[in-house]
Amino acid sequence: MENSHQKLHALMIAYPLQGHVIPSVHLAMKLASMGFTITFVNTQSIHHQLTKSHHHNDGPEAAEDIFAGARKSGLDIRYATVSDGFPLGFDRSLHHDQFMEGLLHVMSAHVDEFVGKLAASEPPVNCLIVDTFYVWSSMICEKYHLVNISFWTEPALVLTVYYHLDLLRINGHFGAIDNREDAIDYVPGVRSIQRKDLASYLQADNTGTVVHRIINEAFENVKKADVIICNTVQELEPDTLLALQKKQPVYAIGPVFPIGFAKSPVATSLWSESDCTEWLSARPSGSVLYISFGSYAHASKQDIWEIAFGLLLSEVSFIWVLRPDIVSSDESEPLPPGFRDQIKGIGLIVPWCCQIEVLSHSSIGGFLTHCGWNSILESIWCCVPIMCFPLLTDQYTNRKLVVDDWGIGINLRDEKSVTREEVSRKIRRLMIGGLADELRKKVREVRKALDSALGPNGSSEKNLNDFIDDVKVKIASNKQ
């Protein structure tokens, strides 16, 4: 019995957005491969979307349990769902603020009830790994005597700015009646950052929204965590991570995606995926621009139209992943009239695809992206230069890393809106000529940093092992 109590059993609860579910699933798989028992929890809504989007050849078990295939390969990952406080038919995109209120005030009661029922599991749960944006993790951990592990799915630069919100307030860069616009040079581990490069919620004039309340509570809550793990790489953000490590145990263990990008046995996509391989294989190497604005953010109809016309002007071949709700869930057609007919032969529009399969295809030469962190890591891994079109949250800060710090991309949007002429000109700069060659060279260098970090003696491998040792010590001290 004593040995079973030494077994690491982590309860993992993914934040209910695709960009957070994907790295959470990858982390669960990685930890399970290192001996953890994992109980992985999605919200019922996310589970419903996942199972609706995937055809299961493994029978009804796979439809109910996304980790059924992973268990067949020997990984001890159990699967469960909890309510987020809303019925399945509730439109979480259209009623965003109401949904966020539920995550803030209602979901914790469902999690509390679930953890209470899990108390009799074998081996017993001894640590909780939850997304940093959940505000209730310390409360749950204190009640059930669990080691509190905060999983940060974005770069360390974004984490440290949120972590030091008090400094931004004191210095008048956030939450002031008339916010300062000069450079911010006082955040530990950050040489300098402009206000335009802060996360969108930190640039907002109205700081009394539900999202701001979540941010305020989440980044007080994270300071109570026993350990923070980050989906980033030590070599890419050394100063920022070092400054954070002076505050709390922080481990850079990224990127957490599976090496080689073998088709995952676990469903993580909320939409059915189109196969673009045949179309891509008919195009010359490096000739196609891949465009995707992610799974969550919305763009204005004006920007979508200007990008569409800019694509036509550029005469560059492209694949555009265009979610049906990219403008709004009640807007049926975001594209200009006749555009779909005009692009025949040069462009392909799909509602969703397996992004890593597309990015890794030899015909892809550039990526126009909203700058979600998963997209940036995947683009680096595939050595594809980036054009940045940030829309929301951390994407503005991620753009700074891509353009200013690492030099692996260019910025599309300097102003609040874009023009077709600017879109066309920058697409051609990204894809053709001297700048394109320089960007490809730079992104290959950054890819080497990822290779090194994930190698047998690399920083991420070492940090992951140190993290596991740290958790074991904390579990042992919890029992005393």
C-alpha distance (Angstrom), angle and dihedral (degrees) to the residues before:
residue distance angle dihedral
M1 . . .
E2 3.80 . .
N3 3.81 91.3 .
S4 3.79 92.0 54.0
H5 3.80 89.1 56.3
Q6 3.81 89.4 56.9
K7 3.82 91.0 57.4
L8 3.80 112.8 107.5
H9 3.80 108.4 -121.6
A10 3.80 114.0 177.3
L11 3.77 125.3 -169.7
M12 3.83 106.9 -148.3
I13 3.79 122.4 -166.5
A14 3.81 116.5 -170.9
Y15 3.81 121.6 -146.3
P16 3.82 106.8 -113.9
L17 3.81 99.4 -110.7
Q18 3.80 123.3 93.0
G19 3.80 93.7 -123.6
H20 3.81 88.4 59.6
V21 3.81 98.3 37.7
I22 3.83 92.9 57.5
P23 3.84 98.0 58.3
S24 3.81 90.4 39.3
V25 3.81 90.9 56.7
H26 3.80 90.9 45.9
L27 3.81 90.8 49.9
A28 3.81 91.0 49.5
M29 3.80 90.4 52.6
K30 3.81 92.2 47.7
L31 3.82 94.4 48.8
A32 3.81 92.2 45.1
S33 3.81 89.1 53.1
M34 3.82 87.2 56.1
G35 3.79 94.7 54.1
F36 3.81 104.6 -85.1
T37 3.76 122.4 136.6
I38 3.81 104.9 -137.5
T39 3.78 129.0 -160.8
F40 3.81 102.6 -165.9
V41 3.80 119.8 -161.5
N42 3.80 128.0 -163.8
T43 3.77 125.4 177.4
Q44 3.80 113.8 -100.6
S45 3.81 89.1 -114.5
I46 3.81 93.9 54.9
H47 3.81 90.5 45.3
H48 3.81 90.4 51.4
Q49 3.82 91.2 51.7
L50 3.81 92.8 46.7
T51 3.78 95.3 50.6
K52 3.81 92.8 42.9
S53 3.82 90.6 54.6
H54 3.79 98.3 49.0
H55 3.77 132.1 68.5
H56 3.78 108.0 -141.3
N57 3.78 116.5 -144.7
D58 3.80 89.9 177.3
G59 3.79 94.2 70.5
P60 3.81 132.7 -116.2
E61 3.82 94.2 -37.1
A62 3.81 91.7 66.5
A63 3.81 90.8 48.4
E64 3.80 90.4 57.7
D65 3.81 98.4 35.7
I66 3.81 119.0 39.4
F67 3.83 90.7 -166.8
A68 3.83 95.4 55.8
G69 3.81 90.8 103.9
A70 3.81 92.3 46.6
R71 3.80 90.7 54.0
K72 3.80 90.2 52.4
S73 3.81 87.0 60.2
G74 3.81 89.6 55.7
L75 3.81 102.4 -95.8
D76 3.81 116.5 137.5
I77 3.80 99.3 -135.7
R78 3.79 118.8 144.2
Y79 3.80 120.1 -166.0
A80 3.79 133.7 -144.7
T81 3.79 140.9 156.1
V82 3.80 135.1 -139.2
S83 3.78 132.4 -167.2
D84 3.79 119.1 -101.8
G85 3.80 87.5 -152.9
F86 3.82 97.6 -96.2
P87 3.83 133.4 91.2
L88 3.82 117.9 -104.4
G89 3.81 92.2 -109.1
F90 3.82 93.6 57.5
D91 3.84 111.1 114.3
R92 3.80 102.0 -127.5
S93 3.80 93.0 -178.3
L94 3.80 96.2 51.4
H95 3.83 92.9 42.8
H96 3.79 96.8 40.1
D97 3.81 99.6 152.7
Q98 3.79 93.5 47.5
F99 3.81 89.0 50.2
M100 3.81 91.1 50.8
E101 3.81 90.6 50.1
G102 3.80 87.6 55.9
L103 3.81 92.3 51.5
L104 3.79 88.8 49.5
H105 3.80 100.1 45.8
V106 3.82 112.1 14.0
M107 3.80 111.7 33.1
S108 3.81 95.4 65.6
A109 3.82 91.1 66.5
H110 3.81 90.6 56.3
V111 3.82 90.8 47.4
D112 3.81 91.1 48.0
E113 3.80 90.9 52.8
F114 3.82 91.3 47.7
V115 3.82 94.2 49.5
G116 3.80 89.9 49.2
K117 3.81 90.5 55.6
L118 3.81 90.3 46.3
A119 3.80 92.7 57.3
A120 3.82 92.2 93.8
S121 3.83 94.3 52.6
E122 3.79 121.3 124.6
P123 2.95 118.8 -101.3
P124 3.81 91.1 27.4
V125 3.80 118.3 -116.9
N126 3.80 108.9 -105.9
C127 3.81 104.4 169.6
L128 3.80 138.8 36.2
I129 3.81 121.1 -145.1
V130 3.79 111.7 -169.3
D131 3.76 137.5 159.2
T132 3.80 112.9 -89.0
F133 3.82 90.9 -121.4
Y134 3.81 91.9 67.6
V135 3.80 104.4 97.3
W136 3.82 98.3 -161.5
S137 3.81 103.9 59.2
S138 3.82 96.3 104.6
M139 3.81 90.8 50.9
I140 3.82 92.0 52.4
C141 3.82 92.7 44.6
E142 3.79 93.4 49.9
K143 3.81 92.3 48.5
Y144 3.81 95.4 49.1
H145 3.85 99.1 30.6
L146 3.80 94.7 -117.2
V147 3.80 128.4 154.7
N148 3.82 105.5 -106.9
I149 3.82 112.7 -130.8
S150 3.81 118.3 179.0
F151 3.82 115.5 -156.3
W152 3.80 113.4 -152.4
T153 3.81 109.8 -163.8
E154 3.83 97.0 -172.5
P155 3.83 134.7 64.8
A156 3.79 120.7 -65.9
L157 3.82 90.3 -117.3
V158 3.81 90.6 66.3
L159 3.80 91.4 45.0
T160 3.80 94.9 52.3
V161 3.81 93.4 48.4
Y162 3.82 90.9 52.1
Y163 3.81 89.9 42.2
H164 3.82 90.2 57.3
L165 3.80 98.5 44.0
D166 3.79 88.1 130.6
L167 3.81 89.6 65.0
L168 3.81 91.5 50.5
R169 3.81 89.7 51.5
I170 3.80 94.5 46.8
N171 3.81 91.4 49.5
G172 3.81 95.1 45.7
H173 3.82 98.7 -113.9
F174 3.81 94.3 115.5
G175 3.78 134.3 32.0
A176 3.81 95.2 7.8
I177 3.80 125.4 130.3
D178 3.80 88.3 -121.3
N179 3.81 108.4 22.3
R180 3.80 118.8 -148.4
E181 3.81 115.4 -112.8
D182 3.81 100.0 -161.9
A183 3.81 123.8 105.6
I184 3.80 119.7 -69.3
D185 3.80 108.1 -130.5
Y186 3.80 103.9 156.7
V187 3.83 103.8 75.1
P188 3.83 109.3 110.2
G189 3.80 111.7 -106.5
V190 3.82 94.3 12.5
R191 3.80 116.5 101.2
S192 3.80 93.1 -162.9
I193 3.79 139.0 -29.9
Q194 3.81 130.6 -175.5
R195 3.78 120.8 -130.1
K196 3.83 89.4 -118.4
D197 3.82 87.4 62.2
L198 3.79 95.0 56.2
A199 3.80 120.2 103.9
S200 3.81 109.8 -79.9
Y201 3.81 93.7 -108.7
L202 3.81 89.9 56.8
Q203 3.82 90.4 53.5
A204 3.81 93.1 50.8
D205 3.80 121.8 110.7
N206 3.81 92.5 -147.5
T207 3.81 106.4 64.8
G208 3.80 96.2 168.7
T209 3.82 98.1 83.3
V210 3.79 125.6 119.4
V211 3.81 89.8 -106.5
H212 3.80 90.3 56.0
R213 3.81 89.3 51.0
I214 3.81 89.1 51.8
I215 3.81 90.7 49.1
N216 3.82 92.4 48.7
E217 3.81 93.2 49.0
A218 3.82 96.1 39.6
F219 3.79 94.1 54.2
E220 3.78 93.0 47.7
N221 3.81 88.7 46.9
V222 3.83 93.3 50.6
K223 3.80 90.0 59.4
K224 3.82 87.0 66.7
A225 3.82 92.9 54.9
D226 3.79 118.0 115.5
V227 3.81 90.6 -143.6
I228 3.82 137.1 7.7
I229 3.81 119.3 -153.2
C230 3.81 119.3 -165.9
N231 3.79 130.7 -157.2
T232 3.79 91.9 -135.8
V233 3.80 138.9 91.0
Q234 3.81 125.8 -103.8
E235 3.82 93.2 -137.5
L236 3.82 93.1 54.1
E237 3.83 96.1 51.3
P238 3.82 106.6 19.5
D239 3.82 100.6 148.8
T240 3.79 94.6 44.1
L241 3.79 93.3 49.6
L242 3.80 92.6 45.8
A243 3.81 90.8 54.3
L244 3.81 91.7 49.3
Q245 3.81 91.2 47.4
K246 3.81 88.6 60.8
K247 3.82 87.7 62.9
Q248 3.83 102.7 41.7
P249 3.81 141.2 -13.7
V250 3.83 102.0 -72.5
Y251 3.81 122.8 176.1
A252 3.82 124.5 -167.6
I253 3.82 102.5 -149.8
G254 3.79 101.7 158.4
P255 2.83 156.4 173.5
V256 3.80 88.7 41.7
F257 3.80 95.5 -174.8
P258 3.82 116.1 115.9
I259 3.80 113.8 -90.0
G260 3.79 112.3 -111.2
F261 3.81 90.9 19.4
A262 3.76 94.7 -112.7
K263 3.79 108.8 -174.2
S264 3.78 103.7 -82.2
P265 3.80 116.9 -119.0
V266 3.82 86.8 -145.1
A267 3.80 123.0 79.1
T268 3.81 112.4 -124.1
S269 3.82 103.0 154.2
L270 3.80 119.3 97.5
W271 3.83 91.7 -159.4
S272 3.79 135.1 51.8
E273 3.81 109.8 -96.8
S274 3.81 125.4 -127.1
D275 3.81 118.0 -140.8
C276 3.82 108.3 -125.1
T277 3.82 97.7 172.2
E278 3.80 98.5 104.4
W279 3.81 93.0 48.2
L280 3.82 92.3 47.3
S281 3.79 94.0 46.7
A282 3.81 90.4 60.5
R283 3.85 91.1 60.0
P284 3.83 128.9 83.1
S285 3.80 120.4 -101.6
G286 3.81 113.9 -79.2
S287 3.81 93.9 1.0
V288 3.82 102.1 111.9
L289 3.80 127.8 82.8
Y290 3.80 113.5 -147.0
I291 3.82 115.3 -149.9
S292 3.78 127.1 -168.1
F293 3.78 133.0 148.8
G294 3.78 96.0 -164.9
S295 3.76 136.0 -115.5
Y296 3.80 102.7 -64.4
A297 3.81 118.7 23.4
H298 3.80 122.4 90.8
A299 3.81 126.9 -141.8
S300 3.79 128.7 -156.1
K301 3.79 118.6 -100.8
Q302 3.81 88.9 -123.2
D303 3.82 91.9 57.1
I304 3.81 92.3 46.5
W305 3.81 90.2 51.8
E306 3.82 93.4 47.6
I307 3.81 90.9 49.2
A308 3.81 89.5 49.0
F309 3.81 93.2 51.5
G310 3.82 90.3 43.0
L311 3.79 90.0 55.5
L312 3.80 90.4 54.2
L313 3.81 91.2 48.9
S314 3.82 92.5 49.3
E315 3.83 93.4 55.1
V316 3.83 88.4 -148.1
S317 3.82 119.1 140.8
F318 3.79 113.6 -114.5
I319 3.79 148.4 178.6
W320 3.79 112.2 -147.0
V321 3.78 120.6 -165.4
L322 3.78 102.1 -154.6
R323 3.78 116.5 -180.0
P324 3.81 112.9 -146.6
D325 3.83 88.7 -122.7
I326 3.83 97.3 45.1
V327 3.83 90.5 121.3
S328 3.81 97.4 25.4
S329 3.78 138.4 -36.4
D330 3.82 88.3 -111.6
E331 3.86 94.8 49.9
S332 3.81 108.3 91.3
E333 3.85 101.9 -171.1
P334 3.82 119.8 27.4
L335 3.84 96.6 175.5
P336 3.83 129.0 87.5
P337 3.83 116.0 -94.7
G338 3.80 111.4 -85.6
F339 3.81 94.9 10.3
R340 3.80 94.8 118.5
D341 3.82 89.9 55.6
Q342 3.81 93.7 46.1
I343 3.82 94.6 56.8
K344 3.80 98.1 55.0
G345 3.80 107.8 132.7
I346 3.82 96.0 16.5
G347 3.78 106.0 48.2
L348 3.78 141.6 39.6
I349 3.81 123.7 -160.7
V350 3.80 119.4 -162.7
P351 3.83 130.7 171.1
W352 3.83 92.5 -132.1
C353 3.81 140.9 -16.0
C354 3.79 142.9 178.2
Q355 3.79 95.3 -82.7
I356 3.79 98.3 -160.8
E357 3.81 91.5 52.4
V358 3.80 89.9 53.9
L359 3.82 96.1 43.5
S360 3.80 91.7 49.5
H361 3.82 92.8 53.6
S362 3.81 113.7 108.5
S363 3.82 93.4 -128.4
I364 3.83 92.8 64.7
G365 3.81 112.7 98.7
G366 3.80 103.6 165.5
F367 3.80 144.0 11.5
L368 3.82 124.8 -139.5
T369 3.79 101.4 -161.5
H370 3.80 143.6 167.5
C371 3.84 85.4 -127.1
G372 3.78 99.1 -113.4
W373 3.80 107.5 171.0
N374 3.81 95.3 -119.4
S375 3.81 89.4 52.8
I376 3.80 92.4 50.3
L377 3.81 93.3 50.0
E378 3.81 91.1 47.8
S379 3.81 92.0 47.8
I380 3.81 91.1 51.0
W381 3.80 90.8 48.1
C382 3.82 90.0 53.1
C383 3.85 92.4 43.2
V384 3.82 92.5 -121.7
P385 3.86 117.9 150.3
I386 3.79 116.2 -125.6
M387 3.80 137.4 -130.5
C388 3.80 110.0 -160.0
F389 3.79 123.9 -137.0
P390 3.83 104.0 162.1
L391 3.78 116.7 -166.6
L392 3.79 108.9 169.9
T393 3.82 150.3 1.9
D394 3.84 116.8 -14.6
Q395 3.79 93.5 1.0
Y396 3.83 93.7 93.3
T397 3.81 91.4 54.4
N398 3.80 91.3 44.4
R399 3.81 87.9 54.9
K400 3.81 89.3 57.0
L401 3.80 90.0 55.4
V402 3.82 92.6 47.9
V403 3.81 98.5 44.5
D404 3.81 107.3 25.4
D405 3.80 106.0 25.9
W406 3.80 104.8 33.3
G407 3.83 102.4 19.9
I408 3.81 94.4 -140.0
G409 3.79 98.5 126.1
I410 3.79 149.3 19.4
N411 3.77 132.2 -119.0
L412 3.80 120.4 -112.3
R413 3.75 99.3 -176.4
D414 3.81 120.4 52.2
E415 3.78 94.6 148.3
K416 3.79 131.1 42.3
S417 3.81 93.3 -90.6
V418 3.79 136.9 25.5
T419 3.81 133.1 -130.8
R420 3.79 127.1 -139.7
E421 3.81 91.1 -121.4
E422 3.82 91.5 54.7
V423 3.81 91.0 46.3
S424 3.81 91.9 51.3
R425 3.80 94.5 46.0
K426 3.80 94.5 48.5
I427 3.80 94.4 45.0
R428 3.80 89.2 56.6
R429 3.83 91.2 47.0
L430 3.82 90.1 51.6
M431 3.80 94.8 47.1
I432 3.82 107.0 31.3
G433 3.82 136.4 41.8
G434 3.79 139.6 5.1
L435 3.80 98.8 -30.0
A436 3.80 90.6 50.4
D437 3.81 89.9 53.5
E438 3.81 91.6 48.6
L439 3.81 92.5 49.5
R440 3.80 91.3 50.3
K441 3.79 90.3 51.4
K442 3.82 91.6 49.7
V443 3.80 95.1 47.5
R444 3.81 90.1 51.0
E445 3.82 88.4 55.2
V446 3.82 91.8 51.4
R447 3.80 89.8 47.3
K448 3.82 87.4 58.4
A449 3.82 88.7 58.9
L450 3.81 89.2 55.8
D451 3.80 91.0 47.7
S452 3.78 90.9 50.8
A453 3.82 94.1 46.9
L454 3.80 92.6 51.7
G455 3.81 95.1 44.7
P456 3.83 123.7 107.2
N457 3.83 92.4 -89.0
G458 3.80 96.7 25.5
S459 3.80 126.7 130.2
S460 3.81 96.3 -108.2
E461 3.80 92.0 47.9
K462 3.81 91.0 49.2
N463 3.81 92.8 44.5
L464 3.80 91.3 50.6
N465 3.80 91.3 52.9
D466 3.82 91.3 45.6
F467 3.81 89.6 49.6
I468 3.81 91.4 52.9
D469 3.82 91.2 48.8
D470 3.81 89.8 49.0
V471 3.81 91.6 50.8
K472 3.81 91.3 50.4
V473 3.80 90.6 53.5
K474 3.81 91.7 48.4
I475 3.82 92.2 48.3
A476 3.80 89.8 51.6
S477 3.81 91.8 50.0
N478 3.83 90.3 48.3
K479 3.81 89.1 60.9
Q480 3.79 94.6 54.0
